Amino acid sequence: MARSVAKLLAHPGIWLTALRVGWRLRVFPDPAYLKFRMVTMYGDAHAQPRPDDLVTYLQWCKAWEQAR
């Protein structure tokens, strides 16, 4: 988690997006869904999201919000 936060701090252009996404995810998704997502992304149900992937996802979210 600390590595993800450090990576995020290096990208101030997505801080607001990170707050909005965090707010939407405040109700934690079903554990079965999270395992499914980790399997589809990393091939392992117990994998942890990589910091670079978090930044990429937030950049995508920001672009999606701007396109709406």
N, CA, C and O atoms as a GROMACS GRO file, in nm:
protein
  272
    1MET      N    1   0.081  -0.119   0.000
    1MET     CA    2   0.000   0.000   0.000
    1MET      C    3   0.086   0.126   0.000
    1MET      O    4   0.056   0.222  -0.070
    2ALA      N    5   0.193   0.125   0.079
    2ALA     CA    6   0.281   0.242   0.086
    2ALA      C    7   0.343   0.272  -0.050
    2ALA      O    8   0.359   0.388  -0.088
    3ARG      N    9   0.379   0.167  -0.124
    3ARG     CA   10   0.437   0.188  -0.257
    3ARG      C   11   0.334   0.250  -0.350
    3ARG      O   12   0.368   0.336  -0.432
    4SER      N   13   0.209   0.209  -0.338
    4SER     CA   14   0.103   0.266  -0.423
    4SER      C   15   0.081   0.413  -0.389
    4SER      O   16   0.064   0.496  -0.479
    5VAL      N   17   0.080   0.446  -0.262
    5VAL     CA   18   0.062   0.586  -0.220
    5VAL      C   19   0.179   0.670  -0.269
    5VAL      O   20   0.159   0.780  -0.320
    6ALA      N   21   0.301   0.619  -0.255
    6ALA     CA   22   0.419   0.693  -0.301
    6ALA      C   23   0.412   0.715  -0.452
    6ALA      O   24   0.444   0.824  -0.500
    7LYS      N   25   0.370   0.615  -0.526
    7LYS     CA   26   0.358   0.627  -0.672
    7LYS      C   27   0.251   0.730  -0.706
    7LYS      O   28   0.270   0.811  -0.798
    8LEU      N   29   0.140   0.728  -0.634
    8LEU     CA   30   0.032   0.822  -0.658
    8LEU      C   31   0.076   0.965  -0.628
    8LEU      O   32   0.040   1.058  -0.701
    9LEU      N   33   0.152   0.984  -0.522
    9LEU     CA   34   0.199   1.119  -0.486
    9LEU      C   35   0.288   1.180  -0.595
    9LEU      O   36   0.297   1.302  -0.606
   10ALA      N   37   0.351   1.096  -0.674
   10ALA     CA   38   0.436   1.144  -0.782
   10ALA      C   39   0.354   1.190  -0.903
   10ALA      O   40   0.411   1.240  -1.001
   11HIS      N   41   0.221   1.174  -0.897
   11HIS     CA   42   0.134   1.210  -1.010
   11HIS      C   43   0.022   1.302  -0.961
   11HIS      O   44  -0.093   1.258  -0.951
   12PRO      N   45   0.053   1.428  -0.929
   12PRO     CA   46  -0.050   1.518  -0.875
   12PRO      C   47  -0.168   1.542  -0.969
   12PRO      O   48  -0.275   1.583  -0.924
   13GLY      N   49  -0.149   1.518  -1.096
   13GLY     CA   50  -0.258   1.539  -1.192
   13GLY      C   51  -0.373   1.442  -1.175
   13GLY      O   52  -0.481   1.464  -1.231
   14ILE      N   53  -0.353   1.334  -1.100
   14ILE     CA   54  -0.462   1.238  -1.080
   14ILE      C   55  -0.507   1.230  -0.934
   14ILE      O   56  -0.585   1.141  -0.899
   15TRP      N   57  -0.461   1.321  -0.849
   15TRP     CA   58  -0.501   1.317  -0.708
   15TRP      C   59  -0.652   1.331  -0.691
   15TRP      O   60  -0.713   1.254  -0.616
   16LEU      N   61  -0.711   1.427  -0.758
   16LEU     CA   62  -0.855   1.448  -0.746
   16LEU      C   63  -0.932   1.325  -0.797
   16LEU      O   64  -1.031   1.284  -0.736
   17THR      N   65  -0.885   1.268  -0.906
   17THR     CA   66  -0.947   1.146  -0.959
   17THR      C   67  -0.936   1.034  -0.857
   17THR      O   68  -1.031   0.959  -0.836
   18ALA      N   69  -0.820   1.021  -0.793
   18ALA     CA   70  -0.800   0.917  -0.692
   18ALA      C   71  -0.899   0.935  -0.577
   18ALA      O   72  -0.953   0.837  -0.526
   19LEU      N   73  -0.922   1.057  -0.537
   19LEU     CA   74  -1.020   1.082  -0.430
   19LEU      C   75  -1.161   1.043  -0.472
   19LEU      O   76  -1.235   0.982  -0.395
   20ARG      N   77  -1.197   1.078  -0.596
   20ARG     CA   78  -1.331   1.043  -0.644
   20ARG      C   79  -1.348   0.891  -0.655
   20ARG      O   80  -1.451   0.837  -0.615
   21VAL      N   81  -1.247   0.823  -0.709
   21VAL     CA   82  -1.254   0.678  -0.723
   21VAL      C   83  -1.257   0.614  -0.584
   21VAL      O   84  -1.334   0.521  -0.560
   22GLY      N   85  -1.175   0.664  -0.494
   22GLY     CA   86  -1.175   0.612  -0.358
   22GLY      C   87  -1.311   0.627  -0.291
   22GLY      O   88  -1.356   0.537  -0.220
   23TRP      N   89  -1.376   0.740  -0.314
   23TRP     CA   90  -1.509   0.763  -0.257
   23TRP      C   91  -1.609   0.662  -0.312
   23TRP      O   92  -1.692   0.608  -0.238
   24ARG      N   93  -1.601   0.637  -0.443
   24ARG     CA   94  -1.693   0.541  -0.504
   24ARG      C   95  -1.669   0.400  -0.451
   24ARG      O   96  -1.762   0.320  -0.443
   25LEU      N   97  -1.545   0.369  -0.416
   25LEU     CA   98  -1.510   0.235  -0.368
   25LEU      C   99  -1.513   0.224  -0.215
   25LEU      O  100  -1.466   0.125  -0.160
   26ARG      N  101  -1.567   0.323  -0.147
   26ARG     CA  102  -1.567   0.322   0.000
   26ARG      C  103  -1.642   0.202   0.055
   26ARG      O  104  -1.610   0.151   0.162
   27VAL      N  105  -1.742   0.156  -0.019
   27VAL     CA  106  -1.808   0.030   0.015
   27VAL      C  107  -1.730  -0.076  -0.061
   27VAL      O  108  -1.739  -0.087  -0.183
   28PHE      N  109  -1.654  -0.154   0.015
   28PHE     CA  110  -1.560  -0.248  -0.047
   28PHE      C  111  -1.633  -0.350  -0.133
   28PHE      O  112  -1.733  -0.407  -0.090
   29PRO      N  113  -1.583  -0.374  -0.255
   29PRO     CA  114  -1.645  -0.472  -0.345
   29PRO      C  115  -1.642  -0.613  -0.285
   29PRO      O  116  -1.560  -0.644  -0.198
   30ASP      N  117  -1.732  -0.696  -0.332
   30ASP     CA  118  -1.741  -0.835  -0.289
   30ASP      C  119  -1.605  -0.904  -0.306
   30ASP      O  120  -1.542  -0.890  -0.411
   31PRO      N  121  -1.558  -0.977  -0.206
   31PRO     CA  122  -1.428  -1.046  -0.215
   31PRO      C  123  -1.418  -1.140  -0.335
   31PRO      O  124  -1.311  -1.154  -0.394
   32ALA      N  125  -1.528  -1.205  -0.371
   32ALA     CA  126  -1.526  -1.295  -0.487
   32ALA      C  127  -1.497  -1.217  -0.615
   32ALA      O  128  -1.424  -1.264  -0.702
   33TYR      N  129  -1.554  -1.096  -0.625
   33TYR     CA  130  -1.528  -1.012  -0.742
   33TYR      C  131  -1.381  -0.969  -0.746
   33TYR      O  132  -1.319  -0.970  -0.852
   34LEU      N  133  -1.327  -0.931  -0.631
   34LEU     CA  134  -1.186  -0.890  -0.627
   34LEU      C  135  -1.094  -1.004  -0.666
   34LEU      O  136  -0.996  -0.984  -0.738
   35LYS      N  137  -1.123  -1.125  -0.619
   35LYS     CA  138  -1.043  -1.241  -0.659
   35LYS      C  139  -1.052  -1.263  -0.810
   35LYS      O  140  -0.951  -1.288  -0.875
   36PHE      N  141  -1.172  -1.252  -0.864
   36PHE     CA  142  -1.191  -1.267  -1.008
   36PHE      C  143  -1.107  -1.164  -1.084
   36PHE      O  144  -1.042  -1.198  -1.183
   37ARG      N  145  -1.109  -1.038  -1.039
   37ARG     CA  146  -1.032  -0.933  -1.106
   37ARG      C  147  -0.883  -0.960  -1.099
   37ARG      O  148  -0.811  -0.935  -1.196
   38MET      N  149  -0.834  -1.010  -0.986
   38MET     CA  150  -0.691  -1.040  -0.972
   38MET      C  151  -0.652  -1.157  -1.063
   38MET      O  152  -0.543  -1.158  -1.120
   39VAL      N  153  -0.742  -1.256  -1.076
   39VAL     CA  154  -0.714  -1.368  -1.167
   39VAL      C  155  -0.709  -1.318  -1.311
   39VAL      O  156  -0.620  -1.357  -1.387
   40THR      N  157  -0.805  -1.234  -1.350
   40THR     CA  158  -0.807  -1.187  -1.489
   40THR      C  159  -0.692  -1.092  -1.520
   40THR      O  160  -0.649  -1.083  -1.635
   41MET      N  161  -0.642  -1.022  -1.419
   41MET     CA  162  -0.533  -0.927  -1.444
   41MET      C  163  -0.395  -0.990  -1.426
   41MET      O  164  -0.306  -0.968  -1.508
   42TYR      N  165  -0.378  -1.068  -1.318
   42TYR     CA  166  -0.245  -1.119  -1.284
   42TYR      C  167  -0.233  -1.272  -1.287
   42TYR      O  168  -0.124  -1.326  -1.273
   43GLY      N  169  -0.346  -1.340  -1.305
   43GLY     CA  170  -0.341  -1.486  -1.308
   43GLY      C  171  -0.334  -1.549  -1.170
   43GLY      O  172  -0.305  -1.668  -1.159
   44ASP      N  173  -0.360  -1.471  -1.064
   44ASP     CA  174  -0.350  -1.521  -0.928
   44ASP      C  175  -0.455  -1.449  -0.842
   44ASP      O  176  -0.454  -1.327  -0.832
   45ALA      N  177  -0.544  -1.527  -0.782
   45ALA     CA  178  -0.651  -1.469  -0.702
   45ALA      C  179  -0.599  -1.392  -0.581
   45ALA      O  180  -0.671  -1.309  -0.526
   46HIS      N  181  -0.478  -1.420  -0.538
   46HIS     CA  182  -0.423  -1.356  -0.419
   46HIS      C  183  -0.321  -1.246  -0.451
   46HIS      O  184  -0.253  -1.196  -0.362
   47ALA      N  185  -0.313  -1.209  -0.577
   47ALA     CA  186  -0.219  -1.103  -0.618
   47ALA      C  187  -0.265  -0.969  -0.561
   47ALA      O  188  -0.382  -0.950  -0.530
   48GLN      N  189  -0.171  -0.879  -0.547
   48GLN     CA  190  -0.200  -0.742  -0.505
   48GLN      C  191  -0.178  -0.650  -0.624
   48GLN      O  192  -0.082  -0.668  -0.699
   49PRO      N  193  -0.265  -0.551  -0.644
   49PRO     CA  194  -0.246  -0.458  -0.756
   49PRO      C  195  -0.110  -0.389  -0.747
   49PRO      O  196  -0.066  -0.350  -0.639
   50ARG      N  197  -0.045  -0.377  -0.860
   50ARG     CA  198   0.086  -0.311  -0.866
   50ARG      C  199   0.068  -0.160  -0.869
   50ARG      O  200  -0.028  -0.110  -0.929
   51PRO      N  201   0.159  -0.086  -0.805
   51PRO     CA  202   0.148   0.061  -0.804
   51PRO      C  203   0.136   0.122  -0.943
   51PRO      O  204   0.055   0.213  -0.963
   52ASP      N  205   0.214   0.075  -1.039
   52ASP     CA  206   0.206   0.129  -1.175
   52ASP      C  207   0.068   0.104  -1.236
   52ASP      O  208   0.016   0.188  -1.310
   53ASP      N  209   0.008  -0.011  -1.205
   53ASP     CA  210  -0.125  -0.040  -1.257
   53ASP      C  211  -0.230   0.051  -1.194
   53ASP      O  212  -0.326   0.089  -1.260
   54LEU      N  213  -0.212   0.086  -1.068
   54LEU     CA  214  -0.303   0.180  -1.003
   54LEU      C  215  -0.298   0.316  -1.072
   54LEU      O  216  -0.402   0.375  -1.100
   55VAL      N  217  -0.178   0.364  -1.100
   55VAL     CA  218  -0.163   0.493  -1.167
   55VAL      C  219  -0.226   0.487  -1.306
   55VAL      O  220  -0.296   0.580  -1.346
   56THR      N  221  -0.202   0.380  -1.380
   56THR     CA  222  -0.259   0.365  -1.513
   56THR      C  223  -0.411   0.365  -1.507
   56THR      O  224  -0.477   0.428  -1.590
   57TYR      N  225  -0.467   0.294  -1.410
   57TYR     CA  226  -0.612   0.289  -1.394
   57TYR      C  227  -0.668   0.428  -1.363
   57TYR      O  228  -0.770   0.468  -1.420
   58LEU      N  229  -0.603   0.500  -1.273
   58LEU     CA  230  -0.653   0.634  -1.238
   58LEU      C  231  -0.640   0.731  -1.355
   58LEU      O  232  -0.725   0.818  -1.372
   59GLN      N  233  -0.536   0.717  -1.435
   59GLN     CA  234  -0.523   0.801  -1.554
   59GLN      C  235  -0.635   0.770  -1.652
   59GLN      O  236  -0.689   0.861  -1.716
   60TRP      N  237  -0.671   0.643  -1.664
   60TRP     CA  238  -0.782   0.604  -1.750
   60TRP      C  239  -0.912   0.663  -1.697
   60TRP      O  240  -0.993   0.715  -1.774
   61CYS      N  241  -0.933   0.654  -1.565
   61CYS     CA  242  -1.054   0.711  -1.504
   61CYS      C  243  -1.064   0.860  -1.532
   61CYS      O  244  -1.171   0.911  -1.566
   62LYS      N  245  -0.951   0.931  -1.518
   62LYS     CA  246  -0.951   1.075  -1.543
   62LYS      C  247  -0.987   1.105  -1.688
   62LYS      O  248  -1.067   1.194  -1.715
   63ALA      N  249  -0.928   1.031  -1.781
   63ALA     CA  250  -0.957   1.051  -1.924
   63ALA      C  251  -1.105   1.022  -1.952
   63ALA      O  252  -1.169   1.094  -2.030
   64TRP      N  253  -1.159   0.919  -1.890
   64TRP     CA  254  -1.300   0.882  -1.908
   64TRP      C  255  -1.390   0.994  -1.855
   64TRP      O  256  -1.489   1.030  -1.920
   65GLU      N  257  -1.357   1.048  -1.738
   65GLU     CA  258  -1.436   1.157  -1.680
   65GLU      C  259  -1.434   1.280  -1.771
   65GLU      O  260  -1.536   1.346  -1.789
   66GLN      N  261  -1.318   1.310  -1.827
   66GLN     CA  262  -1.306   1.427  -1.914
   66GLN      C  263  -1.380   1.407  -2.047
   66GLN      O  264  -1.428   1.503  -2.106
   67ALA      N  265  -1.389   1.283  -2.093
   67ALA     CA  266  -1.456   1.254  -2.220
   67ALA      C  267  -1.607   1.261  -2.208
   67ALA      O  268  -1.676   1.277  -2.308
   68ARG      N  269  -1.660   1.249  -2.086
   68ARG     CA  270  -1.806   1.251  -2.067
   68ARG      C  271  -1.860   1.385  -2.090
   68ARG      O  272  -1.981   1.406  -2.078
   0.00000   0.00000   0.00000
